[in-house]
Structures are given as structure tokens and as C-alpha cells.
């Protein structure tokens, strides 16, 4: 986020935004309330006032990320050819992640760190969001009936969020992994995979 945009945030939103960046870079356990306060230019007491605790702050960050995806998903019109609708959903996801390294890093850290701690709030919420989206598409007659709707949602999440999860490992092989051209090519490939499969 640019300095001008940061200046436009309320103190509460600025704290949350700074926390997202620190959690993304250092991880939740290694980030203290004092570190967030110092970078946000506020007192630890103000963070406690707005969010109660570090766990409360992380929950707020989760909700902000989910809100960004939810807003974009809900705006997608489920009408027209299936390839166009799938492409619209792909663009909706890309609007959230393509230009924001912190969001991608936060999602990745949350998936991996939470797996070790037993916490899976963000992963569960994103899975639920993907499942609801697939249900909307099935209701519109776009999808075959799935034998296992839970695994179907996981499959889609793995394909779509795979580059985000594996970004550090893939960057050396694909330096422009989140460049505009690469993202568009990947989106077309994903839509083709979902629509036609890969076997003859």
C-alpha cells in the first residue's frame, strides 16, 4: 500500500494493515503487539482497545482478507458460458492477490503455520467460500454432480491457490510468477483444465 493510501486509513485499519504485513513477513508467533504498535505509530494500549489481544488482531486480519475475497466473489455474475464465468472468478481472485505480496505471504503463512498449531480458521473459511461458489455454479447448471463436494472444493483451492502457497519455491523457476501476463496465462490454463481435463 502506498504512503498516501496508508495516510487515508483510520488508526484501527492502519493497525490491521500493519499487522497483516508483519504476520506475513515474520509469522504470528514472532510478531509482538509492541512491534505492530511501533510500525503503525500507535501505542500498544490503542491496539488492545481496538482488538483486545494479539489473537483478536489476527482474527481481524483473517476477516479482512476473507472480506476482500468475498466481495469480489459476490460481484461475479453467474450467467453466460461456463468458461466466461470461471474466468470471472479467476479474475476476482487475482484482484486480491496479484498486486499484494503481503496478502499472498499472509495466506501462505496462515495455511502452513496454522497446520502446526491446530488452528485452521483462514483455510476453513476459504474452503467454505470456494464450496459456496461451486454450489452457485452448480445451481446455474455449469458443473457435473460431484461424488465428494468437500474434496471438489479442496481440489479447486489447491489449483487456484497453489502458486500462492508455493510462491517461494516457484519464483526461481518462474520469476514473473505473479506478473500480469503469467497470471492471465495461468488463468486460461486453469479454466481449460477444469473444462476439458488433461487426458485425451
N, C-alpha and C positions, 0 to 999 in steps of 0.2 A: 504494500500500500504506500502511496506517495505521501511525503510530509504534509502536503496540503490536505489530502484526504484524511490523514490522521488528525489534523487540527480540527476537522469538522466533526469528529466523533465526540459523543458525551464522555465524561470520565468513566462511566460504567462500561460503555462499549470499548473504549480505549484499553481499559484493563483486560477485558476479554480478548481483544485482538492481540495485545502483547503476550498474554498467557498462551494463546494458540501458537505464536511464533516460538516462544521458549520451550513449551512442551514438545513442539515439533523438532527442535534442534537438540535439546538436552534430555528429553524424556520427562515424564511426570515426576518420578521419584527424585530426580536430580535438580528439579526446579523448586526453589523456595518461594514463599509468599514475598519475602524481602526482595528477591531478585525481580519478581514481577513488579513490585511497587517501585523499585529504583528505576527500571526501564520505562515504566509508564509515567514516572514523575509524580507519584502519589504516595500517600502513607499506607503502611500495611493495615492500619485501622480502617481506612476507606475501603480496602478490598474486603475486609471482614464485614464491614457494614453492608456492602452490596451483595456479597456471595457467601458469607458465613464462614467458609473454610476453603482449603485448597481443593477438597473433593467437590464442594459446591461450585467452585470456579471451573473445574474440569467438566462438570455436568453442563454448565452454561456454554462452554466451548463446544461440547458434543452437540448441544441443541442448536447452536448457531450453524454448525456445519450441516446438520440434518435439515435445518430450515432452508438453507441455500439450495440443497438438492430438491427438497420437497416443493419449493416454489417453482423451480424450473420444470420438474416433472408434471406438476399440476397444470402448467401452462401448455403442455403438449396436447394438440388436438388429435384424438384417436379417430381420424377419418381419412379415407383415401387408400391407396395401395399400401400393402404391408411394408414394402421396402422404404417408402417415404416416411411412414410412421416410426419405424425402427431408426431411421436416420435422424429424425427429430429428437428421439430420446437420446441418441448418441450425442447430438449437439447440446442437449440440455446438460448432460454430464460434463461435457467438455467446457461449458461455460463456467463451471465451478472449479475445475481442476487445472485447466490448461495454462492459465497465467499466474497461478498461485502456488509456488513451491512449498510454502508453509502448510497450506491445506493438504497437499499431497503427502508431505512428510508427516503431518499430524495423523492422517488416516493410516498410513503405514505403521507408525509407532503404536497407534492405538490397537490395531489388529494384533501386532506381534507382542507388545508389552502386556496387553490385557490377557492374552493367551497364557502367559506365565503367571499372572496374578489371579486368574479365575474370573476376571471382570470382562464382560463382552458386550457392554452397552452399545457402543457405536456399531460394531459388526452386526449385532442382532437387529438394531434399528434399520441399518441399511438393507439387510436381508429382507426385513418386513416390507420396506419401501419398494424393493425390487419385486417382491412377490405380489404386492398390490398392483404394481404397474403391469405385470404379466397377466394378472386377473382382468385388468381393464382391457388389455389387448385380446385376451381370450373371449371376453364378453362381446367384443367387436367382431368376432369371427376370424381373427388373424392367426390363431395358434391351434395346433392339434391338442387333443386332450393328453395331458401328461400323466404317466404312471405314478410319478412321485413329484408333486408340486414343490415340496421343500428342496429337493435336490435340483430341480429345474432352476429355482431362484439362485441357488448356490452356483450352478454352472454359469449362469449369466453374469453373476457378480464376479466370478473368477476371470472370465474372459474380459469383461469391461474394465475391472479394476486391476487386472494383472500388471499392466505397465506401471501403475502407481505403486503397487506392492513391491515389484521387483526393480523399480527405477535405479537404485544404486548399482545393481548387478548388470543392468542392461545398458547403462549410459556409455560404457566403454565400447560396446558393440554398435550402439545406435546413438551417437552424440546428440542428434536432433530429435530425441525420443518424443519430446513434447513441443516440437516445432509445429507450426500451423500445417505444413504440407504432410508431415509424418502422421499427425493426428487424423487428418482427413483420409489419408490412405488406409490407416488402421481402421477407421470407422467403416469405410467401404468394405474392407476385408471381413470385418466382424458381421456386418449385415449379410454379406454373401454366405458366410459360414452358417449363420442362423437360418437363412432362407433355403440354401441348397445343400448344405453339408459339404464334406470334402471327398467323399467316395463317389466313384462313377456308378 
